[in-house]
Amino acid sequence: MFAGSFQAAGDSWLLYTDVMWAKISTDADFGPFGGTADFEQTQIVATALVGYELPVNVANMQLYATGGLRYQHNKVELGIDPVFFPAIDRSGSQSWADPIVGLTMHYDVNSKWFVDVMADVGGFGVASDITLQGTATVGYNWTDTLASSLGYKALYTDYEDGGFQYDATQHGVFTRLAVKF
């Protein structure tokens, strides 16, 4: 899996994008009579947001209302090669894009420690019935230009088109290295 993001903020505006690429695969043997099965799934999730800073009366906090798009692509390949029957190879892919709205918050606890929280909701039946994402991180400013953080991210999507159905939650811990300029 690979993930990366870019964020630019200034003059009350925020631009944010992130991309995640993941690949899972497995294979299996059928036992004493032979035969194999292979499965592989590749996924790309990309989010692009623009935000505008909301007025808040909390020192050291910036809060942005955001709007944008989330693109998702899934590709699956399945191969079954039994000994006594013809082999089966199937593959398929599905792509869609959803409008999303949300909030992004940055809070400086002090000059070294900070908290970032991001949440959005989308889909609204345009492509997905619903897509939800939430991220929370605690970070540390090592210098004026270098920071790192530890966070947790969750992404839920409920999408259906014809015979294709994708109803999944992905979540986990991540680390981030930020270079500020």
N, C-alpha and C positions, 0 to 999 in steps of 0.2 A: 504494500500500500504506500502511496505517496500523497501528501497533501501540502498545500502552500497557500498563502494569502498575501494580499497587498491592501494597505489602508493609507489614505491620505486625508488629512483634516486641516481646515484653516478657513478663516473668514465665515464662520457659521456653517460651512458645508463639509460633508463627509463623503468620500468615495471608498467603496470596499468591494473586493472580489476575493473569492476563494475557489480552489479546485481540489477535488479528491479523486484519485484513481485507485481502484482496488481490483485484485484478481484472486479468485479462490479456485482451487482445483483439487480433485481427488480421483483415485482409480481403485478398482477392486478386482480381485480374482474370484471366480465362482466356485472354487473348491476342487474336489478330486476329479470332476468331469471336465475341468478347464473352462476357458472363456474369460473375457474381461469386460469391464465397463469403465469408461472415462467420462468425467464431468468437469467442465470449466465455465466459470462465470466471470465476466469483466464488467466493471461499473465505472462510470464517470458521473460526478455530480459537480456542477459549477454554479456559483451564486454571484450575482452582481447587484450591488445596492448603491443608491444615492441617498444621502440623509441631510436633514436640515436641523440645526441645533435649536432645541426648545428652551425657553427661558425657565430656569429653576433657581430658587434661592437657597442653594446648598453650596457652601464653599468647596472648591476643589472637585466639582462634579460637572461633567458635560453629559447631556442627554440629547439624543438625536432621534427624530422620527424618520423611518427609512421606508423606501419602496424600491422594488426591482423585480428581477426574474431569477428563477432557479431552473436550470436545465439538468435533466437526468437521462442517462443512456445505459441500458443493460443489454448485454449480449451473452447468450448461453449456447454451449455446444455439448452434445451428449453422444457418445459412441458406445454401442453394445455389440460385442463380438462373441456370441455363444458358439460352442463347438458344433452342435448339430443343426443349427438354423442359420439363415442368412444374417449377415451383419446389418446393424441399424445405425445410421448416422443422421442426427438431426441438429439443426441450429436455428437460432432466431434472435432477433434484436428488436428493441423498442426504444424510442426516444420521445421525450415530451418536455415542454417548458411551462412553468407556472408563474403567474404574477404573485408577488409576496409583499407584505407590509409588516413593519415591526418597530422595535425600539433597540437602540444601542446606548449603553451607558459606560462611561469611564470615570472612575473615582480615585483620586490620589489620597491614600491614607496618610502619607507623609512624603518627604522628598524621595524616599527609596521604594516604598511599597505602594502597590496600586491594585485595583480590582476592575475587571472588565466583564460586563454581562451583555449578552445579545440574545434577542428572541424575535422570531417572526412566525407568521402564519400565512398560508397562501393556498393556491389551487382554486378554491371557490367554484369548482365544477368546470373551469376553463379547460384544464387537462386532468389534473388530480382532483379527486373529491376534496382532499385536504392534504396539505404538507405543513409540518411544524418543525421548527428547529430552535434549539436553545443551547447556549454556550456560556459557561462561567469560568473565569480564570483569576488566579492570584499571581501577581508578578512582582519582580524586583528590578529596579533600575541600577545596573552595575556602574554605568557612566551616563553622561548626557546623551550618548548615541547608542548604547547597547543595553538591552533589557531581556529578561527571560521570564517565562511564566509557566505555570502548571494549571491545567484546566480539565473540564469535562464537557463533552459535546453529545447531544442526542438529536437525531433526525428521524422523523416519522413521515411516511408517505403512504397514502391510500389511493392507488391509481388502477383504473380498469378500462380496457379498450377492446371490444370484441371478446375474443377468447383469452386475451392476456390480462392477468391480474397480478398486481404488485402491491402487497400490503405488508410493510416491513418497518421495523424500528432498528436503527443502527445507533450504537452509543459506545462511549469509552473515554478513557483518560488520554490526554495528549500533552505534549510540551511545545513551547513556542520560543523561538529566538527572534527578537525584533531589533532591527537596525534603523535608527531614526536619523533623518537628515533634513 
